[in-house]
Amino acid sequence: MKTYFAPPERASTDELEQQVKLVEQSPIMASLLQVVGGLLAVLNKQRQILAVNDVLLHYLGIEPKDFISGLRPGEAIKCVHAHEMEGGCGTSQFCSTCGAAIAIVTSLESSKPIERKCVVTVPRQGATVDLCLAVRASTIQIDGQQMVLLVLQDISAQEWRDKMVQTFIHDINNVIAGITGTCALMDLRDDQHIRPLANQIKHLSFRLARELQLQSLLINSREGTFRSVSEDVSEADLLGDLSEIVSSLTSGRGVRVQLPVAAQGARFSTDRVVLVRVLTNMLKNAIEASDDNDTVRLNFERPENEVAFSVWNRQPIPADVCRRVFQCHFSTKQGSGRGFGTYSMKLLGERFLKGRVDFTSRQNEGTTFRLTLPRTQTAAT
């Protein structure tokens, strides 16, 4: 039989029956098939399925009584290319780029665990859909025979969300570029009324572009690099930004936010967009932790060789929660997508602004989050 990638040969009926019995009689395999919560299958050297767990059967929509040993993974999952060649799954022209086929064949050849991403097209309700699977293949020995433990994870939804986010960021950046270009044309007009508005729109467009750049970095990689853009910022301008944000954060709530008075002529140099993001997270957390009629206070300080920003609210944080405040994904609030606010404070404040983020929380004294930037990062005048 012709093949474009993997060997087409299969085990004989007798060999297959013997291998299925070996797996069924193995205490270790029996435990694995019961315990592992993901999609799990055991294959022979010919890439034929000998056993699967109930989770995989449910995923495939197959009743245990209807399961037939000897199918290959693509045939079981009903890949549209599984029967293009007489040899079946693994032998068509598409199989040489299939992550699952590559992982299985490479693991058999190297006797090492191999991980790949696999995109497979399958029929669903009269149409075809593309599934994205994370695949891990590793070889095992059962009674002297080499077999493959195949673990699958359907990451289609995650991949779809990631692509939608990237598409959104790309499209918004195109809109920002259009706004910036229009502002440049407006700026060329000798009109004392239009020019200030054009400059303001241009500044807001720059801030929006930086926010998107920052968000893209946070989405794509916690270990990514970010080029800080330092600019001269006045306390008055910063308070103007925060005042607008506070209005939206306190809308519909009975919490008051007390902002400091800007020192006359006080300026410093930092990445304004990142700084505003950190302070916004601090304010948001303080407001959410407060009761009606509570007051949240924002303060600016200038210790020697540093500039510091702090946000206080009267509610203390429980001691057990304090130990995990900056841990990513940890949250006392219910629902998905939580546990990133305080983590991002530390990530942005320390890695991107090269400052220091800490907090104190005591009964009867309340909680204060603080961002301190070094003199090398700031230039107060």
N, C-alpha and C positions, 0 to 999 in steps of 0.2 A: 504493500500500500504506500502511496505517495504521501510525503509530509513536507511542510514548509518550516517546521520548527521541532516539535518534540517527537520522540519515537511513537509510532502508531500502535505497536503491539500491545495486546492485553493478556491478562492471565487466563488460563483455561478455566472451565467451569469448576473442575475439581480443585485446582489451586485456589480459586476465589473462595470456595466453600471452606477450605482448610484455613485460609487467612482470616475469614470472618470469625471462625470458631476460636482462633488464637486471641483475637481482640476481645471477644465475648468472655473468654475464660481468664483474661488478665485482670487481676484485682486492681492494679494501678489504673488501667484504662477504664475500667468500670467506674472507679471513683472520679476520674477526670471528667468523664461524660456526664456524671451526675452533678458535680460541683461547679464546673466552669459555667458562668452565666452568659458568656458570649456565644457566637456561632462557631461550633467546633466540629471537625471531621477528621477521621483517620483514613489515610490513603495507603495503597500498596505502591511498589516501585513503578508500576504501570499507570500510576495516578488515578486509580479507580477507588471509589469510596467503599470502605469496609464497614464503617460505623459513623453515626452522627449523634449529636445530643438533641434533646427535645426542642431546645431553643432554635436550632437550625431547621428542624423539621417544621416548626411553626412558621418560621420566616419563609420557608419554601412553600408553605401551604399544603404540606403533605401529611396525611395521617400515618402514624407509626405502622399500621398494618399494610399500608400501600407502598412503603419504602422498599426500593429494589437496590440491593448491593451491586456494585460493579459499574455504576455510572461514574463519569468523571465530573469534576466540579461544574464546568460550563454546561454540561448536559443536565445536571440536577437543577441548576439555577435557570435553565432555559435560555442561555446565551444564543442570540440569533445566528452566530457563526459556528455553533457547536457541531452542526451536521453538514457543513459545506463540503467537507472531505470525508472519504470513506473511513478514515482513521478516527474521526470524531474530534472531541475537544483536545486542543493543543496542537493540531496538525494543519490548520488553515493559514492563509497568509496573514490574517489578523492576529494570530496567536503569538507571533514573534514579538509583538509589542504589548501583549497582555501581561499586566503586572502579576496576576495570579499564576499564569503558566511559567513566567520567568522565575518567580520565587520558588515554585515547586521543583522545577528542573535544576535550578542552581543549588538548592538545598540538597537534593539527591546527589549531585555531583561533588559538592564540597563537604557534605555532612555538617554544615553550619546553619544556624538560623538565618533566614533571609526575610527581609521586610520590603514590600512594594505597595504602591497604590495601583488599584485596578479599576478601570472604567469598562463596564460591561453593558451592552444593550440587550434589553429583555422585553418580551411582549407584556402589555398590561391593558386590559379592558379594550381590546381591539386596536391598540396603538402600540408604539414602542417607546420606552423610556431608558435613559442612561442612568445607571447606578454607579456610585463611586464607593469602592470598598478598600479598606485598609487590610492588607493580607500579611500574615506572618506564617512562614513554613519552616518547620524544624524536623530533622530526622530523629527517629527513635528505633531501638532494637527490641523486638518482641520474639522471644524464643529463637534468637539468632537471625531473624529476618528483618531487613531494613524496611521501615515504614515512615510515613510522613504525618506529623501532627499539623493540621491546617486550622488556623484561627482567623476568622473573618470579622470585620466590623463595618457596618454600613455607615459611612460618613457623608452620604449624599446631602443631607440637610445642612450639615456644617459647611461643606464645600460650597453649596448654593448660597448660604448667607455670606460667606467670605467673598464670593465673586460679586454678589449684589453690593456689598459695602465698597469694594474696589471700584465697581462701575459707577456708583454714586459719587465717590470722591473724585473720580476722573471727570465726570460730567459737570460737577460743581466747579471744579478748577477751570473748565472751559468757560463757564458762565462768568467767573471772576475775571478771567483774561479779557472777555468781552467788555465787562464793566470798566476795567482799568484802561482799556484802549479808548473807550468812549470818553472817559474822564480826561485823557490826554488831549483829545480833540477839543473838548470844552475848555480846557486850560489855555488853548491857543487863542481863544476869542478874547478880545479886549473888552471884557464886560466885568465891572467891579462887583456885580451881584452874582454872576455865574461862577467866577473863578473861586471864591471861598467855598462854595458848595461842591465844586469839582474836587477841590483839595480834600474836603471832608469825606466825600465818597471814596476817593482814592485811598485815604488812610484806613477807612473801614474795610475796604476790599483787601488791603494788605493784612489787616488783622484776621479777616476771615480765612485768607489763604494760609496764614501761619497756623490757625486753629486746625484747619484740615490736614496740614502737614504733620502737626503734632498728633492728631487723632489717628492718622494713617500709621505713624510709627508705633503708637501704643497698640494698635490692632495687629500689626504684622509681626512685631518682635519686641519682647521685653529686653532683649540684649542689643537692640539696634542702636545706631549712632545718630545723634541729633546735633546739628550745627546751630549753636546758640547765636541769635542775632541781637546784639546789645545795642540799645538806643538810650538816648538821654531822656529821662522821665522826670517830670515834676510831681511832687506830692499832690498838688491840686488836680493834675490830669488823672493820676491814678485814682484819687478819691471820686472823681467824676465818673470813671468807668465803674467803680465799685458801687456807687450810689444807684446807678441804673440797674445793676445786677441785684442789689438788695431789695429794690422795689418789687422785682419779679419773684424773689425768693420768699418775701413776707406777705405777698398778696393772698388774702383770704385767711391769714393766720393772725393770732393775737400776740405775736412776738415783736418787740421793738429792737432795732439795731442802732447802736450808738457809734457813729463814726468820729474819728479825731478831727481836729482842725488842722489844716495843712499849714506847716511852718512857712512863713514868707520866704520865697526864693529857694526853698529846699528842693534839691534835685539829686538824682542818683542815676547810675548807668546799669541797666540790666535788660534781660529779655522780657519785655512788657507783657507779651501774650502769655508766656509760661507763668510769670508771676501772678497775673490776674487769675489764671486757672487754679493755681495753688490756693490763693486767698479765697477764691469762690468756693472751693471744696471745704475749706475751713469754716467759712460762714454758713454754708449749707448744712454741714454736720451739726454745728452749734445750734442753728435754728430748729432743725428736726429734733434735737435732743431737749429742747426747751418746752416749758408749759406756757399756756396762755398768760399774758401779762409779764412774762419774763423779759429781761433785757440782755442782749448779746453785745459785747463791746469789742471793737477793733481798735488796736493801738499801734502806733509807730514809735520805735525807740532807736537811739543811736549810741550803743555802747562803743567803747574805743575800738577802732579799726573794723567796725561792723555796722550793719544796719539791720534792724529786727522788726518783724511784723508779728503780732499776736492776736488771737481771737479767743475771748473768754465767754463762758456761759456758766450758770450757777449749778448745773447738774453734774454730780460726780460720776465717774465711770466705775462700775464694779471691778474689784481687783482681778477677778478671773478673766474679764474682758480686756483689761489693760495689757495683759501679757500678749494679746494677739491683735492689738489695734492696727498694727502696720502689716499684718499678714494678708497676702492677696487671697481673695475669695472668702475670707472669714467675715461674717456679718451677724449681728443680732437681729436683723430684720428678715422677714420671710420673703420668699420669692426668688426667682432666678435673676442673674445679672447683678447681684449685690456683692459687697465686699471689695469694692475697687476704689472708693473715695479716699479713704485714709492711706491705702497703699499707694495711690497715684500721687498724693501729697509728697510722700517721701521719695518716690521715684523721680518726680519732676523737680522737686526742690533740691535734692542732693545730687542726682546724676546729671541733670540738665542745667541747673543754676549753680551747681557746685557749692551749695550752702549746707545748712544743717536743719533738719526738721525734728522736733521733739515735742513732748507734752508733759504736763503735770496734772494730776487729778487727785483731789483729797476731799473727804467729807467736810462739809461746812466751808470749803474754800472754792469749790467748783472745779472746772476743767479749763485749761489754757493750752491751746496748740500754738506753736511758735515756729516761724521760719527766720533763720538768721543767715544773712549773706556776708561773706568776707569782704574786706576793703578792696581786695584785688578784683572783686566782681562788681563793686559799687564805687561811685565817686561822688560822695555827698559834698555840696558846696555851701 
